[in-house]
């Protein structure tokens, strides 16, 4: 089957990446073939650029663009030039942080593509279940996130926050969903991602498409998490992984027959593009 797909956008964890957090040989070769056909490959992740650089530069060399922090910013990979952004104001960031700091949680503020952890949170980071994108060595530690934001010249890309369990995550999710001006989603069982209500993966993908002269119907999107729903809905062909949450599956045009460890995304790309 062939069609007019000009851009493939895809989540990483649970989608393009296998259970070992790497791109398999088959998936890599499929993406290279698509790129050689002129299809633009864009990884779209909840991860910050700080966390994305290694995998993009080492395992996704066919990609020219990347979208970080669930759509908060888009980059041209050469030089990591920031092209599109929707930040959460410093004031709103501090409002959310004040709530998160009032409960047992582990927030990371992502500022200009770089995550910052507060001193004293390391024990939680070591003890709690940590998704792949968070388990990156060298995350900067600052004395006080609130003070950092009081002196910041811009807003944050996103607040990523971990909880010890789903119970506490759900309490925070219910509360934060009532806060104006923010968008809350989740890609993992014990975490939340909080950003501007003007930012999401779908909007960032469409904004990137406009910059590149690509129509929504010429985009194919892959995802597995709640934070992928807007992207799946925005694309001409929206694909949810076999291992996806219920929400992206409900939004998708296609659900893969194979999971992320079985090259589910690559198999669909091969079929759609006739590779």
C-alpha positions in Angstrom: 0.0 0.0 0.0 1.3 3.5 -0.9 -0.1 6.9 -0.1 0.9 10.5 0.2 2.6 10.4 3.7 5.3 13.0 3.8 6.0 13.0 7.6 6.1 10.3 10.2 6.0 11.5 13.8 6.4 9.1 16.7 6.6 8.8 20.4 9.8 7.0 21.7 9.2 5.1 24.9 6.8 2.3 24.4 6.6 3.0 20.7 9.8 3.3 18.6 12.0 2.1 21.4 11.9 -1.5 22.5 11.9 -2.7 26.1 15.6 -2.1 26.3 15.1 1.6 25.4 16.8 1.2 22.0 15.8 1.3 18.4 15.9 -2.3 16.9 17.7 -3.0 13.7 14.5 -3.6 11.8 12.9 -0.3 13.0 16.1 1.6 12.2 16.3 0.2 8.7 12.6 0.9 8.0 13.0 4.5 9.1 16.1 4.9 6.9 14.1 3.5 3.9 11.3 5.9 4.6 13.7 8.8 4.9 15.3 7.9 1.6 11.9 8.1 0.0 11.7 11.7 1.2 9.5 11.1 4.3 10.5 13.4 7.2 11.1 11.5 10.4 10.3 13.4 13.7 10.6 11.8 17.1 8.0 13.4 19.5 8.7 12.7 23.1 7.8 13.7 26.7 11.6 13.8 27.2 13.5 17.0 27.2 16.3 17.7 24.7 18.7 17.0 27.5 17.3 13.4 27.6 16.7 13.1 23.8 20.1 14.1 22.4 21.9 10.8 22.9 19.2 8.6 21.3 18.5 10.9 18.5 22.1 11.5 17.6 23.1 7.8 18.0 20.1 5.8 16.9 17.8 8.2 14.9 20.3 9.8 12.6 17.8 9.8 9.8 15.7 12.4 11.7 16.0 16.1 11.0 13.6 17.5 13.6 12.5 16.5 17.1 9.7 17.6 19.4 10.4 17.6 23.1 8.3 17.8 26.3 5.0 16.7 24.8 5.0 19.5 22.3 6.4 22.4 24.4 9.1 23.0 21.8 10.3 21.7 18.4 13.9 21.7 17.3 15.9 21.4 14.1 18.4 18.7 15.1 21.3 20.2 13.3 22.6 22.7 16.0 19.5 21.9 18.1 17.9 25.1 16.9 14.6 25.9 18.7 11.8 26.4 16.1 8.4 26.3 17.9 7.6 26.7 21.6 4.7 27.1 24.0 6.0 27.6 27.6 4.2 27.5 30.9 4.6 30.9 32.6 6.9 31.3 35.5 3.9 32.3 37.7 1.9 29.3 36.7 4.9 27.0 37.2 5.3 28.3 40.8 1.6 27.8 41.4 1.8 24.2 40.4 5.1 23.6 42.2 3.7 24.9 45.4 0.9 22.3 45.2 3.3 19.5 44.3 5.7 20.4 47.1 2.8 20.2 49.5 2.4 16.5 48.8 4.8 13.6 48.5 6.1 14.0 44.9 9.2 14.4 42.9 8.9 17.3 40.4 11.4 18.1 37.7 11.1 21.5 36.0 12.3 21.6 32.4 13.7 25.0 31.5 15.0 25.7 28.0 15.2 22.0 27.2 17.0 21.0 30.4 15.5 19.3 33.5 16.3 20.5 37.0 15.8 18.4 40.2 15.7 20.0 43.6 18.3 19.1 46.2 17.0 16.6 48.7 14.9 14.7 46.2 17.6 12.3 45.2 16.5 9.6 47.6 13.0 9.5 45.9 14.7 9.4 42.5 16.7 6.4 43.6 13.9 4.6 45.4 10.8 5.2 43.2 9.9 3.5 39.9 11.6 5.6 37.2 10.5 5.6 33.6 13.1 5.2 30.9 13.2 8.9 30.0 13.9 9.9 33.6 16.7 7.5 34.2 19.3 9.8 32.6 22.6 10.5 34.5 23.7 14.0 35.2 20.4 15.7 35.7 21.3 19.1 37.3 20.4 19.5 40.9 19.5 23.0 42.2 18.9 24.2 45.8 15.3 25.5 45.3 13.1 25.2 42.2 10.8 28.0 43.4 13.7 30.4 43.8 15.0 29.3 40.4 11.7 30.3 38.8 11.5 33.6 40.6 14.7 34.6 38.9 13.8 33.0 35.5 13.5 35.1 32.4 11.1 32.7 30.7 8.6 30.0 31.5 9.2 26.3 31.7 8.7 23.8 28.9 7.0 21.3 31.2 6.9 20.1 34.8 7.5 16.3 35.0 6.5 14.8 38.3 6.9 11.3 39.7 4.9 9.8 42.6 5.5 6.8 44.7 2.4 5.1 43.4 -0.7 5.5 41.2 -2.9 6.5 44.1 -1.0 9.7 44.8 -0.7 10.4 41.1 -4.5 10.2 40.7 -5.1 12.6 43.6 -2.7 15.2 42.0 -4.2 14.6 38.6 -7.7 15.3 39.8 -6.6 18.5 41.6 -4.5 19.8 38.7 -7.2 19.2 36.1 -9.1 22.0 37.9 -6.3 24.5 37.5 -6.7 27.0 34.7 -4.1 27.5 32.0 -2.4 24.1 32.2 -2.6 20.8 30.4 -2.1 17.6 32.3 -1.4 14.1 30.9 0.5 11.0 31.7 2.7 8.5 29.8 3.6 6.3 32.7 1.7 4.7 35.6 3.2 6.9 38.4 4.0 10.2 36.6 2.3 13.3 35.3 3.4 15.9 32.7 2.1 19.5 33.2 2.5 22.2 30.6 0.8 25.1 29.1 -2.8 24.4 27.9 -1.6 25.8 24.5 1.0 23.0 24.2 0.5 19.4 23.3 2.0 16.9 20.9 -0.8 17.4 18.3 -0.4 21.1 18.1 3.4 20.9 17.9 3.1 18.4 15.0 0.7 20.6 13.1 2.8 23.7 13.7 5.9 21.8 12.4 3.9 20.6 9.4 2.9 24.2 8.5 6.6 25.3 8.7 7.5 22.4 6.4 4.6 22.8 4.0 3.0 19.5 5.1 -0.7 19.0 5.4 -2.3 17.1 8.3 -3.5 14.3 6.0 0.1 13.8 4.9 1.2 13.0 8.5 1.3 9.5 10.1 1.6 9.5 13.9 2.5 6.7 16.4 2.0 6.6 20.1 1.2 4.5 23.2 0.4 7.0 26.0 -2.2 9.4 27.1 0.1 12.2 26.0 0.0 10.9 22.4 -3.7 11.2 21.9 -3.7 14.8 20.4 -1.0 13.7 18.0 -2.8 10.6 16.9 -6.0 12.7 16.4 -4.2 15.4 14.5 -2.5 13.1 11.9 -4.0 11.8 8.7 -3.2 8.3 9.9 -3.1 7.9 13.7 -1.6 4.6 15.0 -1.7 3.3 18.5 0.6 0.5 19.6 -0.7 -2.9 20.7 0.8 -2.1 24.2 -0.8 1.4 24.3 -3.2 2.8 26.9 -6.9 2.7 26.2 -7.1 6.4 25.3 -4.7 6.4 22.3 -6.3 3.1 21.1 -9.7 4.8 21.1 -8.4 7.7 19.1 -6.4 5.7 16.5 -7.2 4.7 13.0 -4.9 1.7 13.3 -3.8 -0.4 16.3 -0.6 -2.4 15.6 -0.8 -6.2 15.7 2.7 -6.2 17.4 4.0 -4.3 20.4 7.0 -2.0 20.7 9.4 -4.9 21.3 8.2 -6.6 18.2 8.7 -3.7 15.7 5.0 -2.9 15.7 5.5 0.6 14.4 8.0 -0.5 11.7 5.6 -3.2 10.4 2.9 -0.6 9.9 5.2 1.8 8.2 6.4 -0.9 5.8 2.8 -1.7 4.9 1.6 1.9 4.5 4.6 3.0 2.5 5.0 -0.3 0.5 8.5 -0.9 1.7 
